Amino acid sequence: MSAPVEVRRHDDADLLVGDVASALLDRLEAAQARGEVPQIGLTGGTIADALHRELARRAADSSVDWSRVVFWWGDERFVEAASPDRNARQAREALLDHVGVDPAHVHEVPASDQVATAEEAAEAYSRALREHGAGFFEVLMLGIGPDGHCASLFPGHPAVHATDAIAVAVHDSPKPPPDRVTLTFEAMERCRAVWFIASGDGKADAVARALADEGSVEETPARGVSGEETVWWLDEDAASSL
Ligand SMILES: O=C(O)[C@H](O)[C@@H](O)[C@H](O)[C@H](O)COP(=O)(O)O
């Protein structure tokens, strides 16, 4: 681990989402004040959706210029572009469609009706990251599954061991849909901040395993990610086994 991991606990999911939204807006404002065009990595899942909606709700009151934010995803479900399962579509509906983003700054993983295989999608996404994503993500947000997965790095799956790659294809995902594309650990580590966001007692064991002194990345992939700064944003239920 590059730096100590910080755990921030919140009484409930609403407070958690509100606090992450404030911290993200502050961080984006600060980066833009330094003249940067910050790049962020979004995730999929329930708590991410709540966060995206909260960010959209606060857009009018914040001084973040969303047209000067670059969007990527930590993982994507390899389904058709219009599928409601797509992480990008969910993020567009909850956030991007409401805050005036620059379309050239939104880097989606290609969908299954755009390229033939998840491998091809992973290659195209890796290329895009190499070309436009130079430097660090300001913040990469990640959820965690009850099995300890993060992005689409699932316990026991080959993607957990991928090296010399930015993004790889995943098949037979235990969380539907089965075909996905995920950033690798190597790529995720190139971030100024990695923020895990977890809510609910269904996540408590996985969170405890991820933060335990000992354990394997193979069993709990979320153990394998850290940025220059790593923060676990938790509600009390998700933190209840710590
Ligand atoms: O594509 C996805 O599903 C994800 O990116 C995945 O890694 C997600 O973030 C976690 O599974 C948590 O999701 P929930 O918040 O829905 O439990």
The ligand as a Gaussian input file, in Angstrom:
#p B3LYP/6-31G(d) Opt

LIG

0 1
 O      -20.649000      -2.992000     -12.726000
 C      -20.800000      -3.107000     -11.550000
 O      -21.739000      -3.713000     -11.046000
 C      -19.770000      -2.533000     -10.670000
 O      -18.999000      -1.531000     -11.096000
 C      -19.479000      -3.198000      -9.369000
 O      -18.133000      -3.320000      -9.055000
 C      -20.243000      -2.459000      -8.277000
 O      -19.670000      -1.210000      -8.020000
 C      -20.314000      -3.270000      -7.013000
 O      -20.817000      -4.545000      -7.344000
 C      -21.209000      -2.650000      -5.973000
 O      -22.493000      -2.531000      -6.497000
 P      -23.781000      -2.290000      -5.558000
 O      -23.623000      -0.924000      -4.992000
 O      -24.953000      -2.390000      -6.496000
 O      -23.761000      -3.375000      -4.551000

